[in-house]
Structures are given as structure tokens and as C-alpha cells.
Amino acid sequence: MEQKTRGGRGFWYIWGSVIIKLGIAYLVYMAAVSLLAGVHLMQMTGGDADAMMQIAQSTAQSGKLYDQITNELMNWAVYIEGVAALITIPVMLFLFHRDSRKEKELGIVTEKASIWKYIAIIVMFAVMALGLNNLIFLSDLSAASETYSDTMQTLYGQGFAVQILVLGILMPTCEELVYRGLVYKRLRYTSPFWAAALYSSLVFAFTHGNLVQGLYGFIMGMMFCYVYEKYGSVKAPILAHITANILSVVGTQFQWFDWLFKDPMRVGISTVLCAFIASSIYVMIQRLNTDTTKNSSQNEG
């Protein structure tokens, strides 16, 4: 197919968006560190340059300042993630739309699912998120990962509105544009579905930084690639990811998971129901047109 002639552009073409995303996140983090360091130094020295130099040269005082900044950064982690996402999203949209323009120039037409079929995504990924959270609890993986516990306390330690905005909307949109809209889509030009989905999902999982989120991210990443493939639009995985994250935020905020986990029977029944509902909707989605990407010349013929 003609669309495959655009492949083979090398490492940066495939993975550059991930590097850009991580680079922006690092720069935002370092900006936050510098800002907090400047505020603390001003408070400690009253703006005296000599006193600032003494603190910088003192190992004990520098260590104390570092500990203070580290503790405060934990409290600001969600805001830092939100700022990084706000900066990254426009960059990724630019790259994504540039790819789309090039596809049109090559005569590649993408058939998209009708709007009403997106309701299936909301239901499917809500029950998938609930079911996977149940399985994580039943397997006791979360108790074995101290990093995961610390991450959850940090992410869910802010106000509900901030969690919805950052964790529920900004971060999923940013990640889907990167890992599905660019990485997966570019891999897909020259690779079969499973290869493109596997590689993009593995990297997506690895960037989460701990076993529990990595495993969860890999499974969900494969499903995000699947709905992208079936629906023909990056809006599908974005909606799926937003649904899953908002379910987790709302469930944590209103203690749905605590209520479920108090009784193993509740967890078991809800997990079975989630599996049944998700698999039923999966079958429905499977019936969507499997060849969502076609060349316009083929259509004309």
C-alpha cells in the first residue's frame, strides 16, 4: 500500500515525540526546583548574596534545603504534571496535524466510526478500569510496590477539581497524542497492528516508573491502540483514557474502591461483571470495519 512508503524514517521519527514529552516534563520540573530554591533562599537570607553563597557552599545547609524542596515538590507534583501537559499538548497537536496533512497529500483516507459508537468506549473502559483495579487489589501487587503507593498518595493528594482536570483530562490527552497519535500511528505505517501496539505500549508502560502502573499501563495501552485502529480517530483512545482515569479519580474520591475491597465477595462479583460487560462491548467493537485506513485511489477503483 502507498501509505507504507512513508515509513523507515529512523529513530527520531518514531520516538522523537516521547523524547520531546520527557524533555518538556524535565524542564518544567527543573523550573519548579529553581523557583522553590529561590523562594527558600530568599526566606533564609533575606536576599543577601553573601549568605546565599555560604548556604550553597555548606554541605549541611544545602542538604537541608534540598530536603525541604523535595518535600514541597511532592505536594506540587500534580500541578507540575499539569503544566507539562499544557505545554506538551500543543506541540503534539502540531506534529499530529502535520502527519495528517501529509496523509491527505498521499491520498490516504481514514474512515471514522459514527459518533454514537463512542458511547461503547465510555462504558467499556469504565468497567475495564474498575476490573483491573480489582485484579490489582486481589493480586496484592500494590502492597508489594512501595513506589506505587507513594505515587498514588502524591497524585491523589490534591483537590478533587485539580485531579479531574490534570489526572482525568490533561494527562490522558497528552499521553494519547504522544503514544497513540504519533508513536503507534507512525509505527503502523510499516508494521502490523500487533507489532505497533506492542512496541508503543511497552514504552508507555515503562515510562510509568513502577511495576503496578506499568502492568496496568501496558494492558490499557494495548486496548487504546485497538480502539484507535477500529475507530480510525485519535479521539477514541483519548476518550478511553479519560474515562479510565476519571473513573479512578472519582472512585478514589468517593471511596468506591474502599467499599468494594472490604468484602472479597463484592470484589469478585464486580470483577466478573466487569469482564462480562467489557468482553461484550469488545465483540461489538470488533464488528466495526476492520480496514479503517484506505487509499483514495483504491476507493475510486
SEDOSE-954024 format. One line per 8 residues: number of its first residue (from 1); their letters; for each residue x, y, z of N, C-alpha, C, O. Coordinates in steps of 0.02 Angstrom, whole numbers. Layout:
SEDOSE-954024
NUM> A> X,Y,Z,X,Y,Z,X,Y,Z,X,Y,Z ~ ... $
***
This chain:
SEDOSE-954024
1> MEQKTRGG> 42,-61,0,0,0,0,43,63,0,99,62,26 ~ 19,115,-28,57,177,-36,76,206,31,129,237,37 ~ 33,197,83,47,227,148,111,201,179,141,234,222 ~ 133,141,158,193,113,188,257,144,162,311,132,190 ~ 254,182,110,314,214,83,338,269,129,394,294,120 ~ 297,290,177,318,344,221,356,319,282,379,359,323 ~ 364,253,288,398,225,346,473,229,340,500,258,293 ~ 506,198,389,577,192,388,615,257,395,669,264,366 $
9> RGFWYIWG> 588,304,432,622,368,439,669,371,498,698,424,513 ~ 678,315,531,728,313,584,701,325,653,642,335,664 ~ 747,323,701,732,325,772,694,388,791,642,385,825 ~ 718,447,769,687,509,790,616,516,764,572,541,799 ~ 604,493,704,537,497,675,486,459,718,430,482,729 ~ 506,400,742,460,359,782,457,382,854,402,391,882 ~ 514,392,885,517,402,958,530,474,978,535,488,1038 ~ 537,519,930,552,589,947,499,621,991,516,661,1035 $
17> SVIIKLGI> 436,604,979,382,634,1019,388,615,1092,373,655,1136 ~ 410,553,1106,419,531,1175,476,571,1208,470,593,1265 ~ 530,580,1171,587,617,1197,568,690,1210,588,719,1260 ~ 529,719,1164,506,788,1174,463,793,1236,471,839,1276 ~ 416,746,1244,373,746,1303,413,741,1367,402,780,1414 ~ 460,694,1370,501,686,1430,545,747,1442,557,767,1499 ~ 569,776,1387,611,836,1393,573,895,1422,598,930,1465 ~ 512,905,1398,470,959,1425,455,948,1498,457,994,1538 $
25> AYLVYMAA> 438,885,1516,424,869,1586,485,884,1630,478,910,1685 ~ 544,866,1605,606,879,1644,618,953,1652,635,976,1707 ~ 609,991,1599,620,1064,1603,570,1097,1651,589,1142,1689 ~ 508,1075,1650,457,1102,1696,476,1085,1768,470,1126,1813 ~ 498,1023,1777,519,1002,1844,577,1044,1870,577,1067,1927 ~ 628,1054,1827,686,1092,1847,668,1165,1860,696,1197,1904 ~ 620,1192,1822,596,1260,1833,564,1265,1902,573,1314,1938 ~ 525,1213,1920,493,1212,1986,545,1208,2041,539,1241,2093 $
33> VSLLAGVH> 596,1166,2031,651,1161,2080,686,1228,2089,698,1249,2145 ~ 701,1261,2035,736,1326,2038,692,1378,2072,717,1417,2113 ~ 628,1378,2057,583,1426,2088,578,1415,2164,582,1463,2203 ~ 571,1352,2184,566,1337,2256,632,1352,2291,632,1377,2347 ~ 688,1337,2258,754,1351,2288,763,1426,2297,788,1448,2349 ~ 742,1465,2247,748,1538,2253,704,1565,2309,726,1609,2346 ~ 643,1539,2316,598,1562,2369,627,1546,2438,626,1588,2482 ~ 653,1486,2446,681,1466,2511,744,1506,2527,754,1527,2584 $
41> LMQMTGGD> 785,1517,2477,846,1556,2489,829,1627,2509,862,1656,2553 ~ 779,1656,2478,758,1723,2496,732,1725,2567,746,1772,2604 ~ 694,1675,2586,668,1672,2654,723,1662,2706,720,1689,2761 ~ 773,1623,2688,826,1607,2736,878,1663,2742,908,1671,2795 ~ 887,1701,2688,942,1750,2689,918,1823,2682,957,1869,2691 ~ 854,1832,2668,829,1900,2658,857,1933,2596,857,1994,2590 ~ 881,1891,2548,907,1918,2486,981,1936,2488,1007,1963,2440 ~ 1015,1921,2543,1086,1936,2549,1127,1888,2507,1123,1827,2517 $
49> ADAMMQIA> 1165,1914,2459,1203,1872,2413,1257,1831,2448,1268,1773,2431 ~ 1291,1862,2496,1344,1826,2532,1315,1767,2572,1344,1712,2573 ~ 1258,1778,2604,1226,1725,2642,1204,1668,2596,1209,1609,2614 ~ 1180,1686,2536,1161,1634,2488,1221,1592,2467,1216,1531,2460 ~ 1278,1626,2458,1339,1590,2439,1362,1543,2493,1385,1488,2479 ~ 1356,1564,2555,1375,1522,2612,1333,1459,2615,1358,1404,2628 ~ 1268,1468,2603,1223,1409,2604,1242,1361,2548,1243,1301,2557 ~ 1256,1389,2489,1274,1348,2432,1338,1309,2444,1346,1253,2419 $
57> QSTAQSGK> 1384,1338,2482,1449,1306,2495,1447,1259,2555,1493,1220,2565 ~ 1394,1263,2594,1388,1221,2654,1350,1157,2636,1292,1159,2614 ~ 1383,1100,2645,1352,1036,2630,1290,1024,2672,1239,1001,2647 ~ 1295,1038,2736,1239,1027,2782,1179,1070,2765,1122,1046,2761 ~ 1192,1135,2754,1137,1180,2738,1107,1165,2669,1046,1170,2660 ~ 1149,1148,2621,1124,1130,2554,1082,1068,2557,1031,1062,2523 ~ 1103,1019,2598,1065,958,2607,997,971,2638,947,941,2618 ~ 995,1016,2687,932,1033,2720,886,1068,2670,826,1055,2669 $
65> LYDQITNE> 914,1113,2630,874,1148,2579,847,1099,2528,790,1104,2506 ~ 889,1051,2509,867,1000,2460,809,959,2487,761,946,2451 ~ 813,940,2551,758,901,2581,693,941,2583,639,914,2570 ~ 698,1005,2598,639,1047,2601,606,1053,2531,545,1048,2524 ~ 649,1063,2481,623,1069,2413,591,1004,2390,538,1004,2359 ~ 624,947,2406,597,882,2386,529,870,2416,483,846,2382 ~ 521,886,2480,457,876,2513,403,920,2482,346,898,2473 ~ 420,981,2465,370,1026,2435,352,1005,2364,295,1013,2343 $
73> LMNWAVYI> 402,978,2328,388,956,2260,337,900,2259,298,894,2211 ~ 337,858,2310,287,805,2315,217,835,2317,171,808,2287 ~ 209,890,2352,144,923,2357,124,957,2293,64,966,2279 ~ 173,976,2253,160,1012,2191,164,967,2129,159,992,2073 ~ 172,902,2139,184,856,2083,129,857,2032,142,858,1972 ~ 66,858,2054,10,858,2007,9,922,1966,-5,921,1906 ~ 23,979,1999,24,1042,1963,80,1043,1912,72,1068,1856 ~ 137,1015,1930,194,1012,1883,175,970,1823,190,988,1766 $
81> EGVAALIT> 143,912,1836,120,869,1781,70,907,1736,72,900,1675 ~ 27,945,1767,-23,983,1729,8,1035,1684,-12,1042,1626 ~ 57,1072,1710,91,1123,1671,129,1090,1613,127,1114,1556 ~ 163,1035,1628,200,1000,1575,152,976,1520,169,981,1460 ~ 94,950,1539,45,927,1489,18,985,1448,10,979,1387 ~ 5,1042,1480,-19,1101,1444,30,1125,1392,11,1149,1338 ~ 94,1119,1407,146,1140,1359,154,1087,1304,165,1104,1246 ~ 149,1024,1323,162,969,1276,106,960,1225,119,947,1167 $
89> IPVMLFLF> 43,968,1247,-14,955,1203,-12,995,1138,-21,966,1084 ~ 0,1061,1140,3,1098,1076,59,1074,1030,51,1074,969 ~ 116,1055,1059,171,1030,1019,151,966,984,164,957,924 ~ 120,921,1021,99,857,992,43,865,941,41,830,890 ~ -2,912,954,-55,926,905,-25,951,839,-48,933,785 ~ 26,993,844,60,1018,784,89,960,744,80,957,683 ~ 125,914,778,155,857,744,102,810,716,109,784,660 ~ 49,800,754,-5,756,733,-40,782,670,-51,745,622 $
97> HRDSRKEK> -56,847,671,-90,876,613,-44,880,552,-67,876,495 ~ 21,887,564,68,886,509,68,817,476,70,812,414 ~ 67,764,517,62,696,489,-3,687,450,-3,657,397 ~ -58,715,477,-123,708,444,-123,743,376,-152,717,327 ~ -91,802,373,-88,837,309,-49,797,257,-67,796,198 ~ 5,766,279,46,726,233,7,665,209,14,644,152 ~ -35,637,253,-76,580,232,-124,601,177,-134,566,128 ~ -154,660,186,-201,685,135,-166,697,70,-194,683,16 $
105> ELGIVTEK> -105,723,73,-66,734,12,-52,669,-25,-47,668,-86 ~ -45,614,14,-32,549,-16,-96,514,-37,-95,459,-64 ~ -153,546,-23,-217,516,-42,-243,464,5,-286,423,-14 ~ -219,464,67,-241,415,117,-304,441,151,-305,496,178 ~ -356,400,149,-420,419,179,-433,374,239,-426,313,233 ~ -452,403,295,-466,365,355,-542,365,367,-572,418,376 ~ -571,306,369,-642,301,384,-652,301,459,-621,262,495 ~ -695,345,484,-705,353,555,-773,326,576,-822,329,539 $
113> ASIWKYIA> -775,298,637,-838,272,663,-885,329,679,-864,385,693 ~ -950,315,677,-1000,367,693,-997,385,767,-974,346,809 ~ -1021,446,782,-1015,473,850,-1049,429,902,-1021,420,956 ~ -1108,402,887,-1144,365,938,-1106,304,962,-1116,281,1018 ~ -1062,277,920,-1024,217,939,-971,232,991,-942,186,1020 ~ -958,296,1004,-910,314,1056,-937,301,1125,-899,297,1173 ~ -1004,295,1131,-1033,277,1196,-1006,210,1220,-995,200,1280 ~ -995,165,1173,-968,99,1191,-900,105,1223,-883,67,1268 $
121> IIVMFAVM> -860,153,1200,-793,163,1229,-798,184,1302,-762,158,1345 ~ -844,230,1317,-852,254,1386,-870,197,1433,-840,189,1486 ~ -918,156,1412,-940,100,1455,-884,49,1461,-869,25,1516 ~ -854,31,1404,-803,-22,1405,-743,-4,1449,-721,-46,1488 ~ -718,57,1442,-658,74,1479,-672,92,1552,-627,89,1594 ~ -733,111,1567,-751,121,1637,-750,54,1674,-722,49,1728 ~ -780,3,1644,-782,-62,1677,-713,-96,1674,-695,-133,1720 ~ -675,-83,1621,-607,-110,1618,-563,-81,1674,-526,-118,1706 $
129> ALGLNNLI> -568,-16,1684,-528,16,1736,-547,-11,1805,-503,-25,1846 ~ -612,-19,1816,-635,-47,1880,-611,-119,1888,-586,-137,1941 ~ -618,-159,1836,-598,-229,1839,-523,-237,1851,-502,-279,1890 ~ -482,-197,1816,-409,-201,1825,-389,-178,1895,-344,-208,1925 ~ -420,-126,1921,-406,-105,1990,-423,-161,2039,-387,-172,2087 ~ -478,-196,2026,-497,-253,2069,-444,-308,2067,-425,-336,2118 ~ -421,-323,2006,-370,-375,1998,-305,-357,2033,-272,-399,2062 ~ -286,-293,2029,-226,-270,2063,-233,-280,2139,-186,-301,2172 $
137> FLSDLSAA> -293,-265,2165,-305,-275,2236,-302,-349,2253,-270,-368,2302 ~ -335,-391,2213,-337,-462,2228,-268,-494,2223,-252,-540,2261 ~ -227,-471,2178,-159,-498,2170,-111,-473,2222,-56,-500,2230 ~ -130,-420,2258,-88,-388,2309,-24,-358,2281,25,-349,2316 ~ -26,-341,2216,32,-310,2184,47,-241,2214,105,-223,2223 ~ -6,-204,2230,3,-136,2255,41,-136,2322,80,-91,2336 ~ 28,-187,2363,62,-191,2428,136,-206,2420,177,-189,2463 ~ 153,-238,2364,224,-257,2352,264,-202,2321,325,-208,2316 $
145> SETYSDTM> 232,-148,2301,267,-93,2267,262,-29,2309,211,5,2309 ~ 316,-13,2343,317,48,2383,314,110,2338,284,160,2356 ~ 346,106,2280,345,162,2233,274,177,2210,255,235,2204 ~ 236,124,2198,166,133,2177,126,167,2232,87,213,2218 ~ 134,146,2294,97,176,2349,114,249,2357,70,291,2367 ~ 178,265,2352,199,335,2358,171,377,2301,149,434,2311 ~ 171,349,2240,145,384,2182,71,399,2190,48,454,2175 ~ 33,350,2214,-39,359,2222,-54,412,2275,-99,453,2266 $
153> QTLYGQGF> -16,412,2329,-27,463,2381,-12,533,2354,-46,581,2372 ~ 39,538,2312,57,603,2283,4,626,2234,-18,684,2237 ~ -17,582,2189,-64,601,2137,-133,617,2164,-167,663,2140 ~ -155,578,2213,-222,587,2239,-224,628,2303,-272,625,2342 ~ -172,667,2314,-169,708,2374,-192,779,2363,-193,819,2410 ~ -211,796,2302,-233,864,2287,-309,868,2286,-343,817,2294 ~ -336,928,2276,-408,937,2274,-441,898,2217,-409,883,2166 ~ -504,883,2226,-541,842,2177,-543,876,2108,-532,842,2058 $
161> AVQILVLG> -555,940,2106,-559,976,2041,-492,973,2005,-490,964,1944 ~ -437,980,2042,-370,976,2012,-357,907,1985,-329,899,1930 ~ -378,856,2022,-369,787,1999,-408,774,1934,-382,743,1888 ~ -470,798,1931,-510,789,1871,-477,823,1812,-471,794,1758 ~ -455,885,1821,-425,923,1767,-359,893,1743,-350,882,1684 ~ -314,880,1791,-246,858,1773,-244,783,1758,-225,763,1704 ~ -265,742,1808,-261,670,1801,-314,643,1753,-303,595,1717 ~ -373,676,1753,-428,650,1714,-432,675,1642,-461,641,1600 $
169> ILMPTCEE> -403,733,1629,-410,762,1561,-343,779,1529,-328,754,1474 ~ -303,820,1561,-241,844,1529,-191,788,1517,-166,780,1461 ~ -175,749,1568,-125,696,1560,-147,642,1510,-106,623,1468 ~ -209,618,1513,-229,568,1462,-226,596,1391,-204,561,1345 ~ -248,658,1381,-246,688,1315,-175,693,1290,-160,676,1232 ~ -130,715,1333,-60,722,1315,-29,654,1297,4,647,1246 ~ -41,604,1339,-12,538,1329,-39,505,1266,-2,471,1230 ~ -103,513,1252,-131,482,1192,-105,514,1128,-93,479,1078 $
177> LVYRGLVY> -96,579,1129,-68,611,1070,3,586,1057,23,577,999 ~ 41,574,1110,110,550,1103,112,477,1083,138,460,1030 ~ 83,433,1126,94,361,1118,49,328,1066,69,278,1036 ~ -11,354,1055,-53,327,1004,-55,371,942,-45,347,886 ~ -67,436,951,-73,481,894,-10,487,852,-14,497,792 ~ 48,480,884,111,487,847,151,422,846,165,396,791 ~ 170,394,903,212,334,904,178,275,870,204,247,823 ~ 119,257,895,84,199,867,67,211,793,78,167,751 $
185> KRLRYTSP> 41,269,777,21,282,709,80,279,660,74,253,605 ~ 136,306,681,195,305,638,223,234,631,245,214,577 ~ 222,196,686,242,126,681,196,86,635,218,40,600 ~ 134,105,636,83,69,598,93,76,522,68,35,484 ~ 128,128,500,140,137,428,176,78,398,164,59,341 ~ 222,48,437,263,-7,410,257,-72,448,289,-121,431 ~ 216,-73,502,212,-132,544,140,-156,549,93,-117,542 ~ 130,-221,563,63,-246,576,37,-218,643,76,-193,683 $
193> FWAAALYS> -28,-224,653,-58,-196,713,-24,-219,777,-5,-177,818 ~ -15,-284,785,10,-309,849,81,-285,864,97,-271,922 ~ 123,-279,813,191,-254,824,190,-181,845,223,-162,893 ~ 152,-140,809,148,-69,826,117,-58,895,141,-17,933 ~ 65,-96,910,32,-90,976,79,-113,1031,83,-81,1084 ~ 115,-168,1020,160,-195,1071,216,-147,1087,228,-132,1146 ~ 251,-121,1037,307,-76,1048,286,-12,1083,317,10,1131 ~ 232,18,1058,210,82,1087,185,71,1158,195,114,1201 $
201> SLVFAFTH> 152,15,1172,125,2,1239,180,-15,1289,176,3,1347 ~ 232,-49,1266,289,-65,1310,323,-1,1333,340,6,1392 ~ 335,45,1287,366,109,1305,320,149,1351,343,179,1400 ~ 256,150,1335,206,184,1377,207,155,1447,204,193,1496 ~ 211,89,1453,213,57,1519,277,74,1557,275,88,1617 ~ 333,73,1521,398,85,1553,402,155,1583,433,165,1636 ~ 372,204,1550,376,274,1574,336,286,1638,343,339,1668 ~ 296,238,1659,258,246,1721,301,237,1783,284,261,1837 $
209> GNLVQGLY> 357,201,1777,407,201,1830,397,151,1886,438,149,1931 ~ 344,111,1886,337,59,1937,298,0,1907,264,7,1857 ~ 304,-58,1940,276,-120,1913,200,-117,1905,174,-137,1853 ~ 165,-92,1956,92,-94,1955,65,-49,1899,25,-72,1858 ~ 86,14,1898,63,60,1845,88,38,1777,54,47,1726 ~ 148,8,1775,175,-16,1712,133,-72,1682,117,-71,1623 ~ 113,-120,1725,71,-175,1701,3,-150,1680,-23,-170,1628 ~ -27,-107,1721,-91,-77,1705,-87,-37,1640,-130,-41,1597 $
217> GFIMGMMF> -33,3,1635,-24,45,1575,-14,4,1512,-37,23,1459 ~ 20,-54,1518,31,-96,1459,-35,-125,1434,-50,-123,1374 ~ -75,-152,1480,-139,-182,1460,-185,-129,1429,-214,-139,1376 ~ -190,-72,1463,-233,-19,1438,-206,10,1373,-244,27,1328 ~ -139,14,1368,-107,40,1308,-124,-2,1247,-138,24,1193 ~ -124,-69,1255,-143,-112,1200,-215,-100,1179,-231,-100,1119 ~ -259,-90,1229,-329,-78,1213,-339,-8,1181,-382,0,1138 ~ -299,41,1203,-304,107,1172,-284,103,1098,-316,134,1055 $
225> CYVYEKYG> -232,64,1084,-213,54,1014,-269,20,975,-282,36,917 ~ -302,-28,1007,-355,-65,974,-413,-20,954,-437,-23,897 ~ -435,23,1000,-492,67,982,-470,120,931,-511,142,891 ~ -407,140,933,-383,186,882,-387,152,814,-409,182,765 ~ -367,89,811,-369,51,749,-440,43,724,-453,50,664 ~ -486,29,769,-555,14,749,-595,77,733,-637,76,688 ~ -583,131,770,-622,192,761,-592,240,710,-627,283,683 ~ -527,233,697,-496,275,646,-484,347,667,-473,389,624 $
233> SVKAPILA> -487,361,731,-477,430,756,-443,428,823,-457,385,865 ~ -397,475,834,-362,479,897,-410,500,953,-394,492,1012 ~ -468,526,935,-518,543,986,-540,481,1025,-558,486,1084 ~ -538,422,993,-560,361,1026,-515,342,1085,-540,333,1140 ~ -448,336,1076,-406,321,1134,-404,378,1185,-397,365,1245 ~ -411,440,1163,-412,496,1211,-474,489,1256,-468,495,1317 ~ -532,476,1226,-593,467,1265,-587,406,1311,-609,409,1369 ~ -558,353,1286,-550,292,1326,-506,305,1387,-522,285,1443 $
241> HITANILS> -450,340,1375,-402,354,1429,-432,402,1480,-424,393,1541 ~ -467,453,1457,-500,500,1502,-552,463,1545,-557,475,1605 ~ -591,419,1514,-641,381,1550,-610,340,1606,-633,340,1663 ~ -557,303,1589,-523,260,1638,-495,301,1696,-502,282,1754 ~ -462,357,1680,-431,398,1733,-483,432,1777,-475,435,1838 ~ -537,457,1747,-589,490,1787,-623,439,1832,-640,454,1889 ~ -633,378,1807,-662,325,1849,-618,313,1910,-644,306,1966 ~ -552,311,1901,-506,301,1957,-507,360,2005,-506,350,2066 $
249> VVGTQFQW> -509,421,1979,-511,480,2022,-576,482,2062,-574,493,2123 ~ -632,472,2029,-697,475,2062,-704,417,2112,-728,427,2168 ~ -682,358,2092,-686,300,2136,-645,309,2199,-665,288,2253 ~ -586,340,2192,-544,354,2250,-574,408,2294,-576,402,2355 ~ -598,462,2262,-626,518,2299,-686,498,2341,-692,518,2399 ~ -730,458,2312,-792,439,2347,-787,370,2379,-838,341,2400 ~ -725,343,2382,-710,282,2419,-749,221,2393,-766,176,2431 ~ -761,220,2328,-793,161,2299,-749,99,2307,-773,45,2324 $
257> FDWLFKDP> -685,108,2294,-639,51,2299,-634,26,2371,-630,-34,2382 ~ -633,71,2419,-630,50,2490,-692,8,2507,-687,-42,2542 ~ -750,30,2482,-812,-7,2495,-809,-77,2463,-829,-126,2494 ~ -784,-80,2401,-780,-145,2368,-731,-191,2403,-744,-251,2412 ~ -673,-164,2422,-620,-206,2448,-632,-230,2519,-595,-272,2544 ~ -683,-203,2552,-698,-227,2619,-728,-297,2618,-727,-332,2669 ~ -753,-317,2562,-785,-383,2555,-759,-417,2492,-774,-395,2437 ~ -721,-472,2500,-694,-507,2441,-749,-529,2393,-737,-533,2333 $
265> MRVGISTV> -810,-543,2419,-865,-564,2375,-884,-507,2328,-897,-518,2269 ~ -885,-445,2355,-901,-388,2313,-850,-380,2257,-868,-368,2199 ~ -787,-386,2276,-734,-379,2226,-740,-432,2172,-735,-418,2112 ~ -752,-494,2194,-758,-549,2146,-816,-541,2098,-808,-549,2037 ~ -875,-524,2126,-934,-516,2083,-925,-457,2035,-941,-463,1976 ~ -901,-400,2061,-892,-341,2018,-841,-354,1964,-848,-329,1908 ~ -788,-393,1980,-737,-408,1929,-765,-451,1873,-751,-440,1815 ~ -806,-502,1892,-837,-545,1842,-885,-505,1799,-886,-513,1738 $
273> LCAFIASS> -924,-461,1829,-971,-419,1791,-933,-373,1743,-952,-364,1686 ~ -878,-344,1768,-838,-300,1726,-810,-338,1665,-811,-313,1609 ~ -786,-399,1678,-759,-440,1623,-813,-456,1572,-800,-455,1512 ~ -873,-472,1596,-928,-489,1551,-949,-429,1509,-957,-435,1448 ~ -957,-372,1541,-979,-312,1505,-925,-290,1455,-941,-275,1397 ~ -862,-288,1478,-808,-267,1434,-800,-313,1374,-790,-290,1318 ~ -805,-378,1385,-798,-425,1330,-856,-420,1280,-847,-428,1220 ~ -916,-406,1306,-974,-399,1262,-966,-338,1217,-980,-341,1157 $
281> IYVMIQRL> -943,-283,1246,-933,-222,1206,-874,-232,1158,-874,-205,1102 ~ -823,-269,1180,-766,-284,1136,-789,-319,1073,-767,-304,1018 ~ -835,-367,1081,-862,-404,1024,-899,-356,977,-894,-361,916 ~ -936,-308,1007,-972,-259,967,-924,-216,927,-934,-203,868 ~ -871,-193,961,-821,-151,928,-784,-191,874,-766,-164,822 ~ -774,-256,887,-740,-298,839,-776,-301,772,-745,-312,720 ~ -841,-290,773,-880,-292,712,-876,-229,670,-900,-226,614 ~ -844,-177,699,-833,-117,659,-787,-133,601,-750,-182,603 $
289> NTDTTKNS> -790,-92,550,-748,-102,491,-675,-109,510,-646,-62,538 ~ -644,-166,496,-576,-179,517,-524,-142,474,-468,-131,496 ~ -543,-124,414,-496,-89,371,-513,-15,371,-544,11,324 ~ -493,20,425,-512,91,432,-470,138,390,-490,194,378 ~ -413,115,367,-370,159,329,-364,133,257,-340,78,245 ~ -385,173,211,-384,152,141,-353,207,98,-352,266,117 ~ -330,188,42,-303,236,-6,-359,261,-50,-400,221,-74 ~ -362,326,-62,-417,354,-100,-419,327,-171,-473,322,-201 $
297> SQNEG> -362,309,-198,-361,282,-266,-395,215,-269,-426,197,-319 ~ -390,175,-213,-422,110,-209,-498,120,-206,-536,83,-237 ~ -519,172,-168,-591,186,-163,-620,203,-231,-675,182,-248 ~ -581,243,-269,-606,263,-334,-610,204,-382,-653,201,-425 ~ -563,156,-372,-564,98,-415,-618,49,-396,-626,-3,-428 $
***
